Structure formats: C-alpha cells, structure tokens
Amino acid sequence: MKLDNLECINSNINIDEYITNRDIVKDNMEYPDWLGDFNREDLCNMLDNNTKIWMYYNDKRLVCSMMLIPSTRKDLVKFGLDNLDYEKVVDYGPMFVNPKYVGNGLQYQMLEVLDEYSKKLGYEYAISTIHPDNMYSIKNFVKVGFVLVSTKEFKRGVRNVYLKELC
C-alpha cells in the first residue's frame, strides 16, 4: 500500500474525527500508552500555531495519520536539546496506523513525507520521542536516519528522544 494512492487531507482537519480515529487505534493497541493523545483544546491551539496533521483515507476509512509540530525553546529544554535553535527544529509528533492496515510500511512512508515537507520549510533538524519498547517505530526512525540522543521521563512515561539532521 502506497501513501500516494490514498486520499490525503492535510488542511481544515476535523479535530473530532482525528481524535475519534486516534482513540480507535489506541483501543486496539497492545500498549496504548505508546501513542500520544493531545486533548481537543491542545490540538486546536497547536493547529493555530503551525502544527500540521495529515490524515490518509482509503474508501473513506482512515488508514493512518501523522503530525508535524514546530518546536519551542521550552520543548528543546524538555528534550535536553537546548543547544539547538528551536526555529530550526521540528517535532514529528504522534503517528498512527489503523489496525487493519498495519504491516504495509506506512510509518516509514510517512517519515519520508515528513522529511520532504520539513526540508521545504527550511528545518534543519527533526526530533521525536518513542517508547523504548516500541521496536517497530524505533526501527523505522533509525532506518531514515534518526539517532538516539537520550532517554527522558515525561508525564506519560519514559521515552527515547531521537534526533535527525535534515540534509
């Protein structure tokens, strides 16, 4: 399955539909705490501040989604990366795949799309956090050039912090 063959919505996102689909995915995950779950208010604020969400559909059924979040100084301090210029860093936020479509290489394809888009916007670095036991995601992120820089304790638990230099 190729992302290019799916219908992509990446503007005027229906937040309630996003949350509903994210929660369906979480309810079907063996480890639901691995997936970030911003609340409605946070998502609305983030979208008002240049966060971007992509939702991919096949026959009107959500297949997968990804998020790109511009970094702040506060974020980089929290991640232990305050030596970087926050304006040059973007966060690859929560990504999820409908359980019916797992195993089609969709996360890897989403990472490639995020890289391209981030470079077009002039970002020099991408960061992301992943639960240390989420080997599937870790494998995909390392495959596209992310490097483990630290492990941190956050409100929702321990996460590995990954960094990628965008060339």
N, C-alpha and C positions, 0 to 999 in steps of 0.2 A: 504494500500500500504506500502510495506517494502523497505527500502533503500537497503537491502541485495539482493533484487530481481531486482534491477536496474543496468544498466551498469554504472560503475564509472570510470571517467577519472580524475586522480589527478597528472599527470605529463605531461610535454610538452603541457601545456594548450594553446589553441588557444585564444589569448587575444581578437582578434577582435570578435570571436564568443561569448566569455564571455560578452563583452561589448554590443553586439547586443542583446543577451538574457536578460541581466540586464535591458537594456533600454526598451525592450518589457514589462517586468514585471513592470517597473516604469510607463510606459504609461498606464497601466491597473490598477494602484493603486489609491485608493481614495485620499491618501495622499502620493504622490511620494517623498516628501522631507524626509520621514522616512527612505528611503533606501540610503545607502552610494553610492557614484558614483565616485570612483577614476578614473582619466583620464588614457589614454593608457600609457603615459610616467611613471606616478606614479606606475601603475600596473607592468610594466616591471622592474622598479627599485626594487619594493617590492619583486617580484619573484626572482630577482637576489640576494636578501638579506634574503632568507629563508622563505618568505611568501609562504603559500601553499593554492591552490584553488582546491576544489573538484567540479566536475560537474557530475550530475547524469542524465541518459537518460533512456527513455522508447521508444522503437521502433524509435531510432534516434531523438526523440524530447526531448529537455531539460526539466527535471522535476523540479530540484532545484539545488542550489549551495551554498557553504559555503566557508569561508576563515579563515585561521589562520595566525596571524601576530605576529612575535616576538616583544616584547616591547623594547623601548629605554628609556633612562633616561628622555629625553625630553617628551615622551609620558606620563610617570608617573607623571611628574611635571604638565603637562596639565590636567591630570585626578585628581590631588590632592592626588596622592598615592606615592609620592616621598620617603616615609618611607620604601617602599619595594625595594628589589634588582631586578632591571629590568631584569636581566638574568634569574630570576625565575618566570617571569610573561609573559603570552601570552595573546594576544588580539583576541577574537573571533570577527572577522571582519564581513563585510556585509554578510547576509544570505538572499536568496530569493527563492520563490517558484513560478513556472509557474502558472498563474491564473487558468488553467484547473485542477490543482492538489491540490489547497488549500483545507484544511479540512481533510487531510489524516494523520495528525500528523507528518509531515515531519520535521518541525523545531525541534520538541522535539527529534526525532531520530538523526538529525544532531548534536544536542548538545551532545547527548550521544557519538557519534563517535568522536567529538572534544575532549571531556573529556578523552576518552581512549587514543587517539593519544597524547594529551598533557602530560598525565601521563607517557607514554612510553618515551617521550623526556625528562622527568625529571622536567617539570614545576611544580611549587608548587601553583601558583595562575593563575586564568583566569579572565580577565576583559572584559567588553563590555559596549557599550553605546546604549541606546534605547530612542526614543522619549517618553516623559511622557504620551502621549495619546495612545501609541501603546500597548493596554492592552493584545492583543493576545501574543505578544512577551514577555511582562513582565511576564505574567502568566507562559509561558514555561520556562523562565530563573529562576524564583523563584522556580518552580517545581523541577528543577535539582540542586537547592542549591545556586543560586546566591542571594546576598544581596545588597540592595540599599545602597550605601555609600555616594552619593552626587548628586546634580543636578548642571550642569555647562552650561554656554553659550559658544558655539563653532561657528565657521564660518558658519556652516549650520543650526544653531539654537540651542535651548535648548535641552539638553539630560540628562537623568538619567545615572549615572555611577554605574555599578554593578560589584561586586567582588565575586569570589568564591574561597575558599580554596580547592585545589585538593588533595584528600587523597590517 
